Amino acid sequence: MRGRVRTGSCDDSCARKISTGGVVNSIDSTGERLGPAVRTFDRGLDVLTSFSRTRHAQSTSEIAAETGLDRTSVRRVVRTLQALGYLEAVGTRYRLTAKVLDLGYAALAARDFSELAQPYLEQVAESSGQSCSLGVLDGDAAVCVARAAVRQALSISLAPGSRVPAFASALGRVLLSDVDEVQLRPYLHGLRLKGYNDRTVTDVDELVRRIDEVRRQGWALVDQELELGVREVAVPVRSRTGTVLAAISLATNVSRVDVPTLTTGILPHLLAAADELERDLTAHVPLPIRAFVRRPE
């Protein structure tokens, strides 16, 4: 049976598990007991990680012996994992399914994608003197996954993990340009189209028209719709089949950069960076990048 107290080699953030009287209690690094939902998740991870090359199929009794969990808990967790598609029954034993690969692919793809893009973002930031971001579509928002920042007096400051409304940002409109109009209209109707100021476009027909324009010209410009005084331009990053995987955007203060300078002086740098990143992605990233992008259905 595995040792149920993890110390030494364990990272400080991991939970220590202490078996007392046959009951497993989960305790975090500060000594606080974890809640029921966290304990259930913790047990699910224990069951999944109990499988290995030498233990590719196990009975509930074997899983209990390996994890230190009682058999009732193991049976409950196994039933849940089976219903979710992560385990399958083979006679009286269970084995992992290929679906467990999804747990690692999304995070790994996102990390590799961001790391690969970072040099290109820094190149654009250095040549333009403006902060540059990489974003992906997540439901109703464009999410920043990488950024090269310079000192700017902007009220909107993106950092990895930051979210902006897809309909009102250049980053988001580029990402939405890859969505078929049959899906796009219901998607937009389902959003809370908030007017951030009197320049924000909230009419669905007009948004569809502008996103179609982005689709045709290959880039987006949003002029102070999300925040007065902030102008943003964005371009797509495509797969070899033409699918939009992500977008690179650059936002600037309207007092510093006018529209002609943005579209004729800075936009070519963004397009060149996206083109180079696309070639790099084709050559170096074998993972399914789209696995971590939640798109309209």
Secondary structure, 3 states (H helix, E strand, C coil): CCCCCCCCCCCCCCCEEEEECCEEEEECCCCCECCHHHHHHHHHHHHHHCCCCCCCEECHHHHHHHHCCCHHHHHHHHHHHHHHCCEEEECCEEEECCCHHHHHHHHHHHHHHHHHHHHHHHHHHHHHCCCEEEEEEECCEEEEEEEECCCCCCCCCCCCCCEEEHHHCHHHHHHHCCCCHHHHHHHHHCCCCCCCCCCCCCCHHHHHHHHHHHHHHCCEEEECCCCCCEEEEEEEEECCCCCEEEEEEEEEECCCCCHHHHHHHHHHHHHHHHHHHHHHHHHHCCCCHHHHCECCC
